[in-house]
Amino acid sequence: MFTISVATHSDIPELLLLVNSAYRGEASRKGWTTEADLLAGELRTDAENLRELMEKENAVILQCREEGSGLVGCVYLEKRGDRMYLGMLTVTPERQTAGIGKLLMQAAEDHAASEQCRAVYFRVLSGRHELVAWYERRGYRLTGERQAYDAPAKFGTPSRFLEFELMEKIIV
């Protein structure tokens, strides 16, 4: 059984382990969403970054816990005007085919609707065709907008040219 709740500062140590293990380094290769081939380094985020995200106005990190397993996923949400920005969708690598990502996406869309947002949008690294296809199966579409890759160097050094592509889903 899964439960979704708003993460608090006391959850930061667990969130930190979860997010970094899903995106960076060898541990991330156990799942299909790894960025280890795109970005060198072990960090996707750090405690300071998570704290800053939690303290932003109109923002939350939703966490997904499984009875008997603990923290298995999370997603960052920030209301920006009439849209909800979604970031850092994370599922523990060993559980990435268990429906947790779908559950978190639905929770994100429900949260956006409760905040009277008309759409949910996010950025995906260029070249992540399998990830784009996963989101497209959930009703998201590439907008055609691209943004420069702008993450601080401490969160990984690109191994090739990277940029972000924006995806969006209208929910009302």
N, C-alpha and C positions, 0 to 999 in steps of 0.2 A: 504494500500500500504506500502510495506517495502522498506527501503533504507539501504544499507550497506556502511560504510565508515570506515576510519582509525580513531581510538580513539586518543585523545590528553590528555595532562595533565589536561585540564579543565573538562574532562569527568570522572576523577577518582572518585569523590564522588558518582556519579550515578552507575558506574561500581562496586564499593565496595558494595553498597546496593544490586545490582542485584546478584552478585556472591555469597555473603554470604547467601542471602535468598534462593538461589537455592540448595546449598549444605549442609548447616548446620542449626541446630536448628529446632524449631517447624514449622516455615514458610516453610521450605523446604519439609515438609511432604505433602504439597498441590500438589506436582508434583511427578513423578515416578523416578526421578534421585537422590533423597536425599541420603546423606551419613550419616544422623543423627543416624542410628542404628549401624554404623560402627565406627564412630568417635565422641567422646563427645566434646562439645564446640560449640561456635557460629561463629568462624572465619574459612573461607577457604582461605582468603587472607586479606591483609591490604593495606593501601595507600602506604606505603614504598615498599612493594612487587610489586604492580602494577606499580609504578613509575620505579622501577628497570627493570621490564619486558619491558616497553615501551622504555627504553633507551638502551636496548641491540642492538648491531649491528645486522643487518639482521632480525629484529623482528618487528612485529606489533600486535596490538590488533584490530581486526575488530569488529565493533559494528553494531547491527541491530536495527533500529528504525522503529516504526510503526506510520504512520500518525494518530494523535489523541491519541496515547497511550505512545509515548516516547520510551525509551530504553527497548527492550524486549529480547535482546540476545547479546552474544559476544563470541569471540574465539581468543585465543592467537596462533600466528604462528611465528616460528623461523626457518630460513634456516640453516641447519646443513649439510654441504657438498652438496651432490646431493639429499638430502631428506629434506622434510619440517616436522618439529616437530609441532604437534598440541596439545594444552593444554587448559584447562579451558573452554571447550565448555559449554556454559551456556545459558539456556532459562528460563525466569521467570516462576516459578512453575505453575501459573495459565494458562499459554499459551503453555505448553509442548506437546500438541497434535495438534498444529496449523500449523505444517510444518516449523517452524522457525529453528529447528535444522537441517533439511534437507537443507534449504536455506543456513545456515551458513557453512555446510559441503561442499556444492557446491562452495561457495565463497572461502573456504579454498583451495579446489582442484584447482580452477581457479588461485588463487594467487600462488600456488605452481608451476603450469604449466608456469605462466608468469615469474617465477624465475628459469626456466629450471630445476626443480626438477623432478626426476624420480619416487618419491614415497612420500606418506604422512604417517606418523607413529605417534603413541601416546601410552601412558600407561593408563591402566584401572585397578582399584582395583580388586584383586582376589575375586571371589565369586559373581561378578556382572553379572550373567548369562543373565538377561534381557537386560542389556546394551550391552554386547558382541553380543547378537543376533541382536540388533538394528543396530550395526555397520556392522555385517556380511551381513545384508540385503542391505547394501550400498556398498558392495564389499570389505570390510576389512577382513583380516584374522589374527588369532592368529599366531604369529611367533614361539612360543614355548619358547621364551626368557622371563625370569622373573627377576625382580629387587627388591631389598629390599625396603620396605616402608621407605622413608627418609624425610618426611615433618617435619619441626620444630614443637615442642610440642605446640607452641602457635596456630597452625592451626589444633589442634584436637588431642585428645588422643585416640588411637585405643582401641576398646572394645574387640577385638579378634586379632589373628595373621593376619596381612595384608601384602601383597606384591603386586607388580605391574606385570601385564602381558602386553606384547607389542603386538600391532596390527599394521598392515600395509596394504596399498593398492598401487599397482603399477599404476601410472597414465599415463605412456607413453608406 
